[in-house]
Amino acid sequence: MIRTRFAPSPTGYLHIGGVRTALYSWLYAKKTGGEFILRIEDTDLERSTEESVNAILEGMSWLELDYDKGPFYQTHRFDRYKEVIQQLFDKGLAYYCYATPEELDEMREAQKAAGEKPRYDGRYREFTGEPPAGIDPVIRFKNPLDGDVIIDDIVKGQVVVNNRELDDLIIARSDGTPTYNLTVVVDDVDMGLTHVIRGDDHLNNTPRQINLYKAIDAEIPKFAHIPMVLGEDGSRLSKRHGAVSVLQYKEEGFLPEALLNYLIRLGWSHGDQEVFSIDEMIELFDLDSVNSSPSTFDTAKLTWINEQHIKMAKPQHLMRHLSPFVAQLGCDLSQGPDLALVADLLRERAKTLVEMANGAVYFYKDFEEFEAGAAKKHLRPAAEEAMTLLLEKLEALTEWKAEPIHKEINATAEALEVGMGKVGMPLRVAITGGGQSPAIDQTAELIGKDRCIARIKMALNFIAERKAAQ
């Protein structure tokens, strides 16, 4: 069975690059009928925080990247790592290194002065003497001294690294805690990982890890190293590009499936298709088609993708994601129409859920004044006759539906021999407070008869005051 994983470190928020890695791993597992595992790599005790763990879990939940197993926490597995380190000692493949930070700095400076690549020189590799007093040693892995490590990477192709380029990596710190390169190998072996899909910033770790797999007689998984996501200025995506946390995109009104759709296209394509449903992503995604060059994050393109997903989303789904935004604006959703109907009406005019929520307010909350520009243009004394006649007709309506409302707007325009705009626009400003809304008959139906009548009367008062002031 195919097994993939997402293994973030809780030293910060879940960011866009991490989400794309999680998505590719999730899609590959889903497509192949495999398992997707979530592992929290929290061995960096100084920098790992509960807040970051919660942000990762909340982000995964919002994106609906459901995991089959986990979350597993590396801090719960220290006994297992110690056991593997002991096995390496027993095989003569691990040793204590007593080099002090000052010693190592001196060694690196000398190497740089000689024009060599700075690396640990193995000075304690075969040490059998008396350990220096007062030093807590690290534990290093005896990396092979010759031969090549060959990585047949699904994305990068074949990568060959000579073992002479690798030094003896630290597998346990001086306080006894295991390091990343050891824990990740032990976990991937114990969890039966078949494919390791991760950012290509990890590619330089891979040859070291392959040597560790071999040292513990474990099967080596297939690797797929995905290129970085760059900011629009060509540098690595970071906080200064606004990419703080994936949850920021939730707060800015992006649908989770729109963000995933955008991210799948950052490094993968299926012909010229831009918009994908989740089901299409699962069906069409293939690791072999992932691009080997970096991708640039484009907020305008993400916004366009979000706009398409808003247009194609089912009303109930849209409502579920929209309701918190409308509630944040002080709207009581029980005091107005079904939000799914409102979302369905507003979907053609919104790029984000924030925009949509702002457009939904007048369905649930009465306003005390009209938008100044729209009122100045459309609630003029010349509109009084049309609004008075329309009010009379709408008050007499027994069926408050879009079609009969539309008929009365038409009848008013015909009776007064004016264009539809001379009736429809003052009505729009009267019942929504501004000059922008979806079809006015459908809007009026959802706002409700009582509210519309009260607001038209408020508009007529506004016109009367304006006349009196002239």
RASUL-V297103 format. One record per run of one state. SS is the DSSP state (alpha for helix, beta for strand, coil for the rest). FROM is the first residue (numbers start at 1). TO is the last residue. If there is no record, write none. Layout:
SS_FROM_TO, SS_FROM_TO
This chain:
coil_1_2, beta_3_6, coil_7_15, alpha_16_32, coil_33_34, beta_35_40, coil_41_49, alpha_50_63, coil_64_68, beta_69_73, alpha_74_76, coil_77_77, alpha_78_90, coil_91_93, beta_94_97, coil_98_100, alpha_101_113, coil_114_137, beta_138_141, coil_142_147, beta_148_153, coil_154_156, beta_157_162, alpha_163_165, coil_166_169, beta_170_172, coil_173_177, beta_178_178, coil_179_179, alpha_180_190, coil_191_194, beta_195_199, alpha_200_215, coil_216_221, beta_222_226, coil_227_228, beta_229_230, coil_231_235, beta_236_236, coil_237_238, alpha_239_241, coil_242_245, alpha_246_251, coil_252_255, alpha_256_264, coil_265_277, alpha_278_284, coil_285_286, alpha_287_289, coil_290_294, beta_295_296, coil_297_298, alpha_299_312, coil_313_314, alpha_315_328, coil_329_338, alpha_339_349, coil_350_352, alpha_353_364, coil_365_371, alpha_372_378, coil_379_380, alpha_381_395, coil_396_401, alpha_402_416, coil_417_420, alpha_421_432, coil_433_439, alpha_440_447, coil_448_448, alpha_449_469, coil_470_470
